[in-house]
Amino acid sequence: MSQDFRTRIDNQVFGVRASGLIIKDDQIYLYRDDRGGYYVVGGAVAVGETTEEAVKREILEEIGLEVQIEKLAFIVENQFCQGDVNFHNIEFHYRVTPLSLPNQTLMEDGKTMACEWVKLDNVDKIDIRPAFLKTALKNWNGQVTHIINKG
């Protein structure tokens, strides 16, 4: 098992993550948890792996989809709390193009979660995490954008 850039000390988790903004026909492919929250596909970057390699690996592992990296869109300093655990992630979000059809479900931590295409015009109406994506996806100007998200 390879090491990744994720460390937990008491109730603090620090990590480096990479995700794919899977976009086709003005829609983005997201997965939904059992509480109705929507998420982009991605995960922790492994030691010795580039963030681009991590995006491709995570998307292939999680939804069986091969993608082409288009462009780094967002670098995010994401700080949030889940239950009694505080997270501080540095995240790299890439725009990617799907090269085949993705699985309709995603397995994570023993749970099966539904995946779906969401129109970019509707992203601001759903509970998407991280929340900055509600507006940033529509307003993205094609340049790498640095975002600090505390929430």
NUFISE-458339 format. One record per residue (C-alpha): residue number from 1; residue in three letters; x, y, z. Coordinates in steps of 0.5 Angstrom, whole numbers, plus 500, padded with zeros to 3 digits. Example, Ala and Ser with C-alpha at 12.3 -4.5 7.8 and 13.67 -1.06 7.14 Angstrom:
REM NUFISE-458339
- nuba|lolo|c1|c2|c3
- 1|ALA|525|491|516
- 2|SER|527|498|514
This chain:
REM NUFISE-458339
- nuba|lolo|c1|c2|c3
- 1|MET|500|500|500
- 2|SER|503|507|498
- 3|GLN|503|513|503
- 4|ASP|499|519|501
- 5|PHE|500|526|504
- 6|ARG|495|525|509
- 7|THR|496|526|517
- 8|ARG|492|525|523
- 9|ILE|494|528|530
- 10|ASP|489|527|535
- 11|ASN|483|531|532
- 12|GLN|487|534|526
- 13|VAL|487|532|519
- 14|PHE|492|535|514
- 15|GLY|492|533|507
- 16|VAL|494|534|500
- 17|ARG|488|532|495
- 18|ALA|487|532|488
- 19|SER|480|532|484
- 20|GLY|477|532|477
- 21|LEU|472|537|475
- 22|ILE|469|532|470
- 23|ILE|465|537|465
- 24|LYS|462|535|459
- 25|ASP|456|538|455
- 26|ASP|455|544|460
- 27|GLN|454|539|466
- 28|ILE|459|536|471
- 29|TYR|459|529|474
- 30|LEU|459|529|482
- 31|TYR|457|524|487
- 32|ARG|452|524|492
- 33|ASP|453|522|500
- 34|ASP|447|519|504
- 35|ARG|446|526|507
- 36|GLY|445|529|500
- 37|GLY|451|533|499
- 38|TYR|455|533|492
- 39|TYR|462|532|491
- 40|VAL|467|532|486
- 41|VAL|471|525|485
- 42|GLY|478|525|488
- 43|GLY|483|524|493
- 44|ALA|489|524|497
- 45|VAL|496|525|493
- 46|ALA|500|519|494
- 47|VAL|508|520|495
- 48|GLY|512|520|489
- 49|GLU|505|522|485
- 50|THR|504|529|481
- 51|THR|497|532|483
- 52|GLU|495|530|475
- 53|GLU|497|523|476
- 54|ALA|493|523|483
- 55|VAL|487|526|479
- 56|LYS|487|520|474
- 57|ARG|488|515|479
- 58|GLU|483|517|483
- 59|ILE|477|518|478
- 60|LEU|479|511|475
- 61|GLU|479|507|482
- 62|GLU|473|511|484
- 63|ILE|468|511|478
- 64|GLY|472|507|473
- 65|LEU|473|513|468
- 66|GLU|479|515|464
- 67|VAL|480|522|463
- 68|GLN|484|527|460
- 69|ILE|487|533|464
- 70|GLU|485|540|461
- 71|LYS|487|545|466
- 72|LEU|489|546|473
- 73|ALA|483|551|475
- 74|PHE|483|552|483
- 75|ILE|488|551|488
- 76|VAL|484|551|495
- 77|GLU|486|552|502
- 78|ASN|480|548|505
- 79|GLN|479|548|512
- 80|PHE|473|545|515
- 81|CYS|470|541|521
- 82|GLN|466|534|520
- 83|GLY|464|532|527
- 84|ASP|469|533|532
- 85|VAL|475|532|527
- 86|ASN|478|539|524
- 87|PHE|481|538|517
- 88|HIS|486|543|513
- 89|ASN|487|540|506
- 90|ILE|491|543|500
- 91|GLU|487|542|494
- 92|PHE|488|542|487
- 93|HIS|482|542|482
- 94|TYR|483|540|475
- 95|ARG|478|541|469
- 96|VAL|478|534|466
- 97|THR|475|531|460
- 98|PRO|472|524|460
- 99|LEU|474|519|455
- 100|SER|469|514|456
- 101|LEU|462|513|460
- 102|PRO|463|513|468
- 103|ASN|460|508|473
- 104|GLN|454|510|476
- 105|THR|456|509|483
- 106|LEU|462|510|487
- 107|MET|465|506|493
- 108|GLU|468|509|499
- 109|ASP|469|507|506
- 110|GLY|464|501|505
- 111|LYS|459|505|502
- 112|THR|456|506|495
- 113|MET|454|513|493
- 114|ALA|450|515|487
- 115|CYS|453|519|482
- 116|GLU|450|524|477
- 117|TRP|451|529|472
- 118|VAL|449|536|474
- 119|LYS|448|542|469
- 120|LEU|453|547|471
- 121|ASP|447|552|471
- 122|ASN|444|548|477
- 123|VAL|450|547|481
- 124|ASP|449|554|486
- 125|LYS|442|550|487
- 126|ILE|445|544|490
- 127|ASP|449|542|497
- 128|ILE|456|542|493
- 129|ARG|462|541|497
- 130|PRO|467|545|498
- 131|ALA|462|550|497
- 132|PHE|466|555|493
- 133|LEU|464|551|487
- 134|LYS|457|554|487
- 135|THR|459|560|484
- 136|ALA|467|559|482
- 137|LEU|465|554|477
- 138|LYS|460|559|473
- 139|ASN|465|565|474
- 140|TRP|471|561|472
- 141|ASN|475|565|467
- 142|GLY|480|560|465
- 143|GLN|486|562|470
- 144|VAL|488|558|476
- 145|THR|485|561|482
- 146|HIS|487|561|489
- 147|ILE|481|560|494
- 148|ILE|481|560|501
- 149|ASN|475|556|504
- 150|LYS|474|556|512
- 151|GLY|468|553|513
